[in-house]
Amino acid sequence: MNEVERFISLFNQQVTLSLNVLEQIPGELWTAIPADSDTNYLGQRIKRITIEALVGHLMRAEDYWTKTLSQIQLNEEMAPPVGVAMLEVASAGMPLVNQYRKVLKDTLNRIREFSPEQLTTVFSFIGRKYTVQGFLWAMYAHHSYHFGQADLLLRQQSHLPPEFLELPDRDHLIG
């Protein structure tokens, strides 16, 4: 298994686990803010961190990044998606989960189309240099980071999600 195949396998497992958790969330927990404060925001677009906002953010970022990475040129600067038309997201609950399943499928299909040369393309994002393959791992970390926030929001509302490493596909070697 090469590195991009390993990434696809692990990212698919991670997002699928996240989606399985989201399917079980009662409607009222999607927009609840159990511990509000002035620091409970994510940049310009998300004024209050909720599960709904986090899931929308993950979908938009993963969609934007893989579309942009598929066309990035050597030493180009990948702009953050400020002022860029973004994916419109469905309403909270199963419509959002179903949309994320489609976004995941599209994201993985885009990544499967990257050539070995594209994966080694060096570019900059927010003042840091990445290869496309390296940025894919950063995208994996981004998903973990924000889904950890969703996990905490659920726990603050007495909803216990499954363990993180209980990945859904037990039949394939990881690594």
TANOR-V195897 format. One record per helix or strand of 2 or more residues. SS is the DSSP state (~ for helix, > for strand). FROM is the first residue (numbers start at 1). TO is the last residue. If there is no record, write none. Layout:
SS,FROM,TO ; SS,FROM,TO
This chain:
~,3,23 ; ~,27,29 ; ~,51,69 ; >,77,78 ; ~,94,112 ; ~,116,119 ; >,122,125 ; >,128,131 ; ~,132,156
